[in-house]
């Protein structure tokens, strides 16, 4: 069972931590350009973005994909 998670880059990291890392690396302005969703472009905050991303699977998948793509640069 452990082997199935060892290749998962998202294993053990929370959505909040992913978002905090991306905001620190890109800032909300660039993040809003990369992933064009309202929670990044209009009055952005970690709290409001988390609320939206937890309810919206397609947006969460985009954020997770950007994190995976960005993680080698971190």
Secondary structure, DSSP 4 states (H G I P E B T S, - for coil): -HHHHHT-TTTT--HHHHHHHHHHHHHHHHHHHHS--HHHHSS--HHHHHHHHHH-HHHHHHHHHHHHHHGGG-
